[in-house]
């Protein structure tokens, strides 16, 4: 598996990079990338941006808006959120979100966090969401990516995202804030320490000491 630590924090550049890698991906070697975005809203491919984002607030607060190639809902990113991307020849696993979430859950367990698969495509602590996931396929290849909230500014998230109230009510959710939580509530470390810990974990877990395997490095 090729594992990349991507230190770029520009949302446009990172989503373009992810899409480019996926569009050119071939062969059997799996790809895994950890990355973060500065203030941005990432919108699902089937969503109407105006219905999901307070555009005035986003512009006033210099929040970028980027549409991704996977479905699902709009999410807010800042440097308190870690993103992960898996690309590989596992199209048969499309829709099996748990299979791709387990490495993240196992990492969180090493920190003493009782994370678990939540619903169809989320990771949570109890009934509160800390991670959302989405997928897409191209020929025989799958792209799976997700978020991991460490200390995201939930106040900004709540103001810039404007989901349909009926959608929240149908799930018994009062607000965006009541549905999510930050991992920083459960672990005693800074966001930078968390970033280093997750990078170090996947370096150790996913790269065997074999010839021909690329080292974990920054793009």
Helices and strands as residue ranges (DSSP letters): E 2-5, H 11-24, E 31-35, E 40-43, H 49-52, H 55-60, E 64-67, E 75-77, E 81-88, G 91-93, H 97-110, E 115-118, E 122-125, E 128-138, E 141-149, H 154-160, H 165-170, H 176-179, G 183-185, H 191-206, E 217-218
